Amino acid sequence: MQIEDLTSILPEIILTLIAAAVLMVDAFGGRRTHRGLMGLIVVGSVVAILVSVVLRADSGTAFSGMVLTDGYAVFFKVLFIAIAALSIVLAFAQSQDVPFAELSALILFATVGMLLLGATGDLITLYLGVELTSIPVYVLVAIKRDRFRATEGALKYFLLGAFASGVLLYGIAWLFGLTGTTNLANIALYVQSQGADNPWFLLGLGLLLVGLAFKVAAVPFHMWTPDAYQGAPTPSTAFLAAGAKMGAMAGLLRVVVHGLEPWQDMVLPIVIAIAVASMIVGNFVAIWQRDVKRLLAYSSIAHTGYMLVGIAIVHAHSEAGGLMRDAVAAVMFYAVVYALMTLGAFAVTFAVERRTDGTDLENFQNLGRSSPLMAVAMAVFMISLTGIPPAAGFFGKLYLLQVAVNAGLTWVAVVLVLTSTVSAYYYLRVVVNMYMVDIQPRLLPVPASTAIGAVVAIGMIGTLVLGIYPAGAVEWAQAAFEEVGKLATSP
Amino acid sequence: MTSETLLTLIFAYFALASVVFAVLVIMLRNPVQCALSLVGVVFHLAGIFILLRAEFLAAAHIIIYAGAIIVLFLFTMMLLNIGAVERVRQFHVQAPLAIVIGAILFLEFIVLTGATITIGAQGPHSPAWVAGQGGNVQALGQVLFRDYLLPFEVASVLLTAAVVGAIVLARQRPRRPRSSSEMGVSEWMAERYEKANVRSSNRPNSAEEIGD
């Protein structure tokens, strides 16, 4: 290890130190320090974001190839730290009910795992990143232990998640046994030299993909999602959807870009099948949901499907440089957009939950009159999730469609468009309930909360800005990918 | 007596003793005695590791298994307060399945000791490389604290997060439920037991105790 290696994990070190500081201050200071702790976390996150952009190491590998320091890693570091900070701000609104300091520390620890997933160059780091993201999130789901639904969701998530981690590790063990290395680039080199027709490779690869598919909640490994999303306290759900899931997505994309090139003929149909199944199941089952958190859970399964389309194309076209770059950039852009609109949607849901202690569609009735700003924001998020301009979700889907059509997968693009049309039904039903259903007596406005308001505002501004001017983020993603491409050819 | 035969005798003792203790683990009826037999298995396996010149593995084996995991087993038994009722012969249901799987495993060992099967690449850490480092403790140190330094440190963050999480969940005391949908798990279980008409004389952990 050289001292320069440390700069490559400086954001992770900062987050870990903040988490430790938060725990210590809370242990001695107690509840009255919570406001100050939130300030510390926000300032620390901004510092960590600045550090990851300004003080970033040269593009290359660090810690003997364990982590990569390319633009892709920096892109996801910025995104994930921002998501974590927003989730903690959101959780501050419920600091009376839950142990806020421990919750923040757990979110920060999980974020360290997510950063490693975005930067991973090795299956060992991938596994540790997945675990470091998952274990705090199990606790976040169950953090209100006296709620029956929370405990139920957390137990299901924990048991299935532990099983999926085992499957992932088993796949890694197979790949290590077969190739003698856990380094992604070296695995790809070995397979290129030896040929990919060894069936045992496929076994290891399949187990690896199953483990990751569980973590991103793709059909048929999505069973835990609705219960965990609905049972968890809403701020935890927001982090679960926007954070932990995008972390696993970043890791999956990394594995696909670096390690899986030689297997494309065999893996492409599987990924496409999972993507199509996720889009169909997620969108159609969401139609029947009455609870908005559950509805958003199925919607998140559908959005996993959309992103998997992009990942499948990355995989199929690793030689065709331009298309692969566009596909990676499309997935990265979609991750940003999805994180913004999901965080915002869960923040509004949280505000509504605080009003009437429920997240059914009925609880949203009358919101357009009682809390017009919240209702407008929720409408923007729903429109964005559907994919209607001028919200950012439109461009997210547009880029995915473009690469799908350019890659010759027109039928997948058709499925994407058709299932998005179906999704309009249930997203717009939320809007209908907010504006067009009048009930007597009229409900009070949602309780004011600066923390929730800030998250909703950031989500809405981000969604609209990216919807009107998406080019900046896309160019950044493409530039980030150019560095990845260099690395993949010369490990 | 040559050192060769002496080594064989020592190996025979360790091997035989570990098998005997392993049989005792599944045959004895008192769970505490089972756990202590497991300690015996672990110690004698560590002896075999030393004969194989895997000194670090032997030490780690004793520290982790005998020192931590089996103590954890014993603590759990102590906390659960397993009484005379539980001291029945266990595992008789899955015995046929266990015999089949054990037989397959045994055959696999026989095959593996006879033949060398290679379906992949060899890793960089060959026996010659380990010898060049001056032994397996040195080799392990080189690999763990140079190549795998970052995963090693990340694992410590992971353990910290897990400990914090466990304490968060264990420390909270369930509040009074505000409505039935918010009923705590313990209250819910207590209600279930009452509905199922479980007599407290039959169950030592009666509804009152679970309800806290």
Interface residues (C-beta under 8 A of the other chain):
Chain A: M1 I9 T16 L23 A62 F63 S64 M66 V67 P99 E102 L103 A105 L106 F109 A110 V112 G113 L116 D122 I124 T125 L128 G129 E131 L132 I135 P136 Y138 V139 A142 I143 R145 D146 R147 F148 R149 T151 F176 G177 L178 T179 G180 T181 Y190 Q194 N198 W200
Chain B: I119 G120 A121 Q122 G123 P124 R146 D147 Y148 L149 L150 P151 V154 A155 V157 L158 T160 A161 A162 V164 G165 A166 I167 V168 L169 R171 Q172 P174 R175 P177 S181 E182 M183 G184 V185 W188
